[in-house]
Amino acid sequence: MRRVLRRLRRGNDRGAVLVEAAFILPLAMLVVFATIEYGLYMSAAATTSSAAREGSRMGAVLYAPAASKAGVADQIRVRVQADLQGLISQDDPLTLWIYKADSNGFTQDHTTATCSTACYRYTWNSGSNTFVLDPTSPGWLAPDACLPGLDLIGVLVSTRHRFVSNVLANFTGTSSLVNEHSVSQLEPLPSSGC
């Protein structure tokens, strides 16, 4: 009799384990996928931020003394583009702005939503995998790099991160916008250049 009861108990235990696994496994998979998606998003944000930072550093050194400001803006574009190459397979670059920043790091329009004065606007062309200059971009031709009032140069990079799985789509949507900007002070010109 005891043997029969032990066998019955083992069979019931197996069923309980199966029911518990049916409840726990979907939750565990959601946590695993969410962790992976969050890691990929943070990687995209870090790469986008790094590209903006490298662009503003380059602009701080090269922009003021250059005879061709548009030429330096194009060099910054190439640098930012190279930094974003790792994202192109999973994420979509959208825009690049190189602009005269105010003391808060915003464009001269006092926002990061518009760039209508003293800036170069580029949009991503997915066919050629390059940023293309917007023909209506006003440019920034007269930076002040003489002491004591040095201008600030800002670089804003926007990308769209596409999530790998649709697990989080119900909570977050299928993609997320990543906007990163960096601002640097222009290197001062020698006093003979002022």
The 8 nearest C-alpha neighbors of each residue, nearest first, counted from 0:
[[1, 3, 2, 4, 5, 6, 7, 8],
 [0, 2, 4, 3, 5, 6, 7, 8],
 [3, 1, 5, 0, 4, 6, 7, 8],
 [2, 4, 6, 0, 1, 5, 7, 8],
 [3, 5, 7, 1, 6, 2, 8, 0],
 [6, 4, 8, 2, 7, 3, 1, 9],
 [7, 5, 9, 3, 8, 4, 2, 10],
 [6, 8, 4, 10, 5, 9, 3, 11],
 [7, 9, 5, 11, 10, 6, 4, 12],
 [10, 8, 12, 6, 11, 7, 5, 13],
 [9, 11, 7, 13, 8, 12, 6, 14],
 [10, 12, 8, 14, 13, 9, 7, 15],
 [13, 11, 9, 15, 14, 10, 8, 16],
 [14, 12, 10, 16, 11, 15, 9, 17],
 [13, 15, 17, 11, 12, 16, 18, 10],
 [16, 14, 12, 18, 17, 13, 19, 11],
 [17, 15, 19, 13, 14, 18, 20, 12],
 [16, 18, 14, 20, 15, 19, 21, 13],
 [17, 19, 21, 15, 20, 16, 14, 22],
 [20, 18, 16, 22, 21, 17, 15, 23],
 [19, 21, 23, 17, 22, 18, 24, 16],
 [20, 22, 18, 19, 24, 23, 17, 25],
 [23, 21, 19, 20, 24, 18, 25, 26],
 [22, 24, 20, 26, 25, 21, 27, 19],
 [23, 25, 27, 26, 20, 21, 22, 28],
 [26, 24, 28, 27, 23, 29, 22, 21],
 [25, 27, 29, 23, 28, 24, 30, 22],
 [26, 28, 24, 30, 29, 25, 23, 31],
 [27, 29, 31, 25, 30, 26, 24, 32],
 [30, 28, 26, 32, 27, 31, 33, 25],
 [29, 31, 33, 27, 28, 32, 34, 26],
 [32, 30, 28, 34, 29, 33, 27, 35],
 [33, 31, 35, 29, 34, 30, 36, 28],
 [34, 32, 30, 36, 35, 31, 29, 37],
 [33, 35, 37, 31, 32, 36, 30, 38],
 [34, 36, 32, 38, 33, 37, 39, 31],
 [37, 35, 33, 39, 38, 34, 32, 40],
 [36, 38, 40, 34, 39, 35, 33, 41],
 [39, 37, 41, 35, 36, 40, 34, 42],
 [40, 38, 42, 36, 41, 37, 43, 35],
 [39, 41, 37, 43, 42, 38, 36, 44],
 [42, 40, 44, 38, 43, 39, 45, 37],
 [41, 43, 39, 45, 40, 44, 46, 38],
 [44, 42, 40, 46, 41, 45, 47, 39],
 [43, 45, 41, 47, 42, 46, 48, 177],
 [44, 46, 48, 42, 43, 47, 49, 41],
 [45, 47, 49, 43, 48, 44, 42, 50],
 [48, 46, 44, 50, 49, 45, 43, 179],
 [49, 47, 45, 179, 51, 46, 50, 44],
 [48, 50, 52, 46, 51, 47, 45, 53],
 [49, 51, 79, 47, 53, 82, 52, 48],
 [52, 50, 54, 48, 154, 49, 53, 181],
 [51, 53, 49, 181, 55, 54, 50, 48],
 [54, 52, 56, 50, 51, 55, 49, 57],
 [53, 55, 51, 57, 75, 52, 56, 79],
 [54, 56, 58, 52, 57, 154, 53, 183],
 [57, 55, 59, 53, 58, 54, 52, 183],
 [56, 58, 54, 55, 59, 60, 61, 53],
 [57, 59, 55, 62, 61, 56, 60, 54],
 [60, 58, 185, 56, 57, 186, 183, 184],
 [59, 61, 58, 186, 57, 62, 185, 56],
 [62, 60, 58, 59, 63, 57, 65, 64],
 [63, 61, 58, 65, 64, 71, 59, 60],
 [62, 64, 65, 142, 61, 144, 185, 143],
 [65, 63, 62, 61, 66, 188, 60, 192],
 [66, 64, 67, 62, 63, 68, 61, 71],
 [65, 67, 68, 64, 63, 70, 62, 71],
 [68, 66, 70, 65, 69, 71, 62, 140],
 [67, 69, 71, 70, 65, 72, 62, 140],
 [70, 68, 72, 67, 71, 73, 138, 119],
 [69, 71, 73, 67, 68, 72, 74, 65],
 [72, 70, 74, 68, 73, 69, 62, 75],
 [73, 71, 69, 75, 70, 74, 76, 68],
 [72, 74, 76, 70, 71, 75, 69, 77],
 [75, 73, 71, 77, 76, 72, 78, 70],
 [74, 76, 78, 72, 54, 73, 77, 79],
 [77, 75, 73, 79, 74, 78, 80, 72],
 [76, 78, 80, 74, 75, 79, 81, 73],
 [79, 77, 75, 81, 80, 76, 74, 82],
 [80, 78, 50, 82, 76, 81, 77, 54],
 [79, 81, 77, 83, 78, 82, 76, 84],
 [82, 80, 78, 84, 79, 83, 77, 50],
 [81, 83, 79, 50, 80, 84, 78, 85],
 [82, 84, 80, 81, 85, 86, 79, 50],
 [85, 83, 81, 86, 87, 82, 80, 88],
 [86, 84, 83, 87, 88, 82, 46, 89],
 [87, 85, 90, 84, 83, 88, 89, 43],
 [86, 88, 90, 84, 89, 85, 91, 83],
 [87, 89, 86, 90, 85, 91, 84, 161],
 [90, 88, 87, 86, 161, 91, 160, 163],
 [91, 89, 160, 86, 87, 161, 159, 88],
 [90, 92, 159, 158, 87, 93, 160, 89],
 [91, 93, 158, 123, 157, 159, 94, 90],
 [94, 92, 158, 123, 157, 122, 91, 159],
 [95, 93, 122, 157, 121, 156, 123, 92],
 [94, 96, 156, 121, 155, 120, 122, 157],
 [97, 95, 120, 155, 154, 119, 98, 121],
 [98, 96, 154, 119, 118, 153, 155, 120],
 [97, 99, 118, 153, 152, 117, 100, 96],
 [100, 98, 152, 117, 151, 153, 106, 118],
 [101, 99, 106, 104, 151, 105, 152, 153],
 [100, 102, 104, 103, 105, 107, 106, 151],
 [101, 103, 104, 100, 105, 151, 150, 106],
 [104, 102, 101, 105, 100, 109, 106, 182],
 [105, 103, 100, 101, 102, 182, 153, 106],
 [104, 106, 100, 110, 109, 101, 111, 103],
 [107, 105, 100, 108, 109, 110, 111, 99],
 [106, 108, 109, 101, 100, 116, 105, 99],
 [107, 109, 106, 110, 113, 114, 115, 116],
 [110, 108, 107, 105, 106, 111, 101, 103],
 [111, 109, 105, 112, 108, 106, 113, 107],
 [110, 112, 105, 113, 106, 109, 114, 108],
 [111, 113, 110, 114, 106, 108, 109, 105],
 [114, 112, 111, 115, 110, 108, 106, 109],
 [113, 115, 116, 106, 118, 108, 112, 111],
 [114, 116, 113, 137, 118, 117, 108, 136],
 [117, 115, 118, 137, 114, 107, 108, 138],
 [118, 116, 139, 138, 99, 98, 137, 115],
 [119, 117, 98, 138, 139, 97, 116, 137],
 [118, 120, 138, 97, 136, 96, 98, 137],
 [121, 119, 96, 133, 136, 132, 95, 118],
 [120, 122, 132, 95, 131, 133, 130, 94],
 [123, 121, 94, 130, 131, 93, 95, 124],
 [122, 124, 130, 93, 129, 94, 125, 92],
 [123, 125, 126, 129, 128, 127, 130, 131],
 [124, 126, 128, 127, 123, 129, 91, 92],
 [127, 125, 124, 128, 129, 123, 130, 131],
 [126, 128, 129, 125, 124, 130, 123, 131],
 [129, 127, 125, 124, 126, 123, 130, 87],
 [130, 128, 127, 124, 123, 131, 80, 125],
 [129, 131, 123, 122, 121, 124, 132, 76],
 [130, 132, 121, 122, 123, 129, 133, 124],
 [133, 131, 121, 120, 134, 122, 130, 119],
 [132, 134, 136, 121, 135, 120, 131, 122],
 [135, 133, 136, 132, 137, 120, 131, 121],
 [136, 134, 133, 137, 120, 132, 138, 115],
 [135, 137, 133, 119, 134, 120, 138, 118],
 [138, 136, 116, 118, 117, 135, 119, 115],
 [139, 137, 118, 119, 117, 136, 140, 69],
 [140, 138, 117, 118, 141, 137, 142, 99],
 [139, 141, 138, 68, 142, 117, 69, 67],
 [142, 140, 139, 143, 63, 68, 117, 144],
 [141, 143, 63, 144, 140, 150, 139, 99],
 [144, 142, 150, 149, 145, 141, 148, 63],
 [145, 143, 149, 187, 188, 185, 63, 142],
 [146, 144, 187, 143, 193, 188, 149, 147],
 [147, 145, 148, 149, 187, 144, 188, 190],
 [146, 148, 149, 145, 144, 187, 143, 150],
 [149, 147, 146, 145, 150, 143, 144, 187],
 [150, 148, 144, 143, 145, 146, 185, 147],
 [151, 149, 143, 185, 184, 144, 142, 148],
 [150, 152, 184, 100, 183, 185, 99, 182],
 [153, 151, 99, 100, 183, 182, 98, 184],
 [152, 154, 182, 98, 100, 181, 97, 55],
 [153, 155, 97, 180, 51, 181, 55, 96],
 [154, 156, 180, 96, 95, 179, 51, 153],
 [155, 157, 95, 179, 94, 51, 178, 180],
 [158, 156, 178, 94, 93, 177, 92, 179],
 [159, 157, 92, 93, 177, 91, 176, 160],
 [158, 160, 176, 91, 175, 90, 177, 92],
 [161, 159, 90, 175, 174, 176, 162, 158],
 [162, 160, 174, 90, 173, 159, 163, 89],
 [161, 163, 174, 164, 173, 160, 36, 165],
 [164, 162, 161, 165, 36, 89, 173, 39],
 [165, 163, 166, 162, 167, 32, 36, 168],
 [164, 166, 168, 167, 173, 163, 162, 169],
 [165, 167, 164, 168, 29, 32, 169, 33],
 [166, 168, 170, 169, 165, 171, 33, 172],
 [169, 167, 172, 165, 173, 171, 170, 166],
 [170, 168, 167, 171, 172, 166, 165, 173],
 [169, 171, 167, 168, 172, 166, 173, 165],
 [172, 170, 168, 167, 169, 173, 174, 175],
 [173, 171, 168, 174, 169, 170, 167, 175],
 [172, 174, 168, 162, 161, 171, 165, 175],
 [175, 173, 161, 160, 162, 172, 159, 176],
 [174, 176, 160, 159, 177, 161, 173, 172],
 [175, 177, 159, 158, 160, 178, 174, 157],
 [176, 178, 158, 157, 159, 44, 175, 179],
 [179, 177, 157, 156, 176, 158, 180, 155],
 [178, 180, 48, 156, 155, 47, 157, 177],
 [181, 179, 155, 154, 51, 156, 48, 178],
 [180, 182, 52, 154, 51, 153, 55, 155],
 [181, 183, 153, 152, 55, 104, 151, 154],
 [184, 182, 152, 151, 55, 59, 56, 185],
 [183, 185, 151, 59, 150, 152, 186, 149],
 [186, 184, 59, 151, 150, 144, 149, 187],
 [185, 187, 60, 59, 184, 188, 144, 63],
 [188, 186, 144, 145, 185, 189, 146, 149],
 [187, 189, 144, 145, 192, 190, 186, 193],
 [188, 190, 191, 192, 187, 193, 145, 144],
 [189, 191, 193, 192, 188, 145, 146, 187],
 [192, 190, 189, 193, 188, 145, 187, 64],
 [193, 191, 190, 189, 188, 145, 64, 144],
 [192, 190, 191, 145, 188, 189, 144, 146]]
